Amino acid sequence: MAKMKIKKNDLVQVIAGKDKGLQGRVIAVHTETDRVLVEGVNRITKHTRAGGQRGVNTGGIQVQEAPIHVSNVMVVDPETKKPTRIKTRVETVDRDGREKTVRTRVAVRSGKDL
């Protein structure tokens, strides 16, 4: 299983599927199923039953986002506002007399930090 490079609160663009071209923020990342929940993308209607504790849930039709596979989204470059791949830059920083390695996510298209 490969590591997911997309994190929560990233701005992503859908590159395949019925919502191709839409952009939105990542709400949640499900690493076990390789899926992400993107705000405003892959909206479904869900029919809920009334009930619950003391009538908390009124029931009816709710529209909500469904997870989308991580291979169908790409992170948006902060400079060009276009989809880009991600690479990791490793730096050694001297803090409090100790050397520490710091990993930074970088957009391949522009070289800017994410």
N, C-alpha and C positions, 0 to 999 in steps of 0.2 A: 504494500500500500504506500503510495507516494505521499509526501507531505503537501498539505494544501497551502498555497501561497496567498490565498485571499483571507482577509481577516474581517472581523466585525467593524462596521462603520466605514468600510472602503466604498468609494464610489465606483460602481461597475457598469459595464454596458453588455447587453445581451447580444451575442454574436451568432446564435442559431436558435431556431424554433419560431413559434408563432409571435413572440414579442421581440423579434430581432430589431435592433437599433435603439431600444429603450434603455435609459439610464436610471439608476436608482442606488440608494444606500443599502448595504448589507445589514439586515436585522439580526440574523442568527446564522451560525455555521454548524452544520452537522457533519463532523469528521468521520463518524462510523459509516455513513451512507454516501459520503462525498457529495453532499448537496448543500446549497446555500438558500436562505430566504431573503429575497430582494424586495424592497419597498416599491409597490406599484407595478410589479411584474408577476406574471403567471397568476392572475386573479381568478378565483373560483367562487362559485356560490355554494354555500353550505346550509342545509336545512336543519335547524335545531329544534328540539322538542322543549316545550315549556315545562318547568318543574324545578327541581333542585331544592335547596334548603329555603323554605319560607318564600317561595316565588321569586328567587333572585334572578333566575334565567327566564326571560319573558318568551323566548322562542321566536320562530320566524325564519326568514331568509337572511343570512349574513354573507357579505362579500369579503373574502380574505385572501392573503397571498398563500400560495403553495410553494414548496421547495422546488428548486431548479438545479440540475446537475452542474457541478463546478466547471465542467469542460465547456459549457455553453455561455460562460461569462468571462470577461476580461476586465482588468482594472483600468480605469481611465487615467491618462496622464494629466497631472495637475497643470502643466503648461500649455499643451496643445489641445486638451479636451478630447483626445482620440484614444481608442483602446491600445494598450501596450502590454508587453511582457514584463516580468519582474525578475531582477537579479539581486543578489545579496552582496554588499560590500563589507568586508571585514577590516576593521581598523584596530590598532592597539593604542589605547589611551592611558596616560599616566595619571592616576588618581590616588591621592594620599600616599605617594611614594610607592605605589604598586602599579604594575602594568596590567591592564584589563583589556580583553578583547571585546569589541562592540560590533554587533551585526546590524546593518542598516538596510532596509528595503529600498531599492532604487528602480526607477522607471527606465526601461531600456531605450525607449524612443527619445527622451530628452536628457536623461542622466540626472534628473531631479529626485530628491528624497521623497518617499511616500509617508 
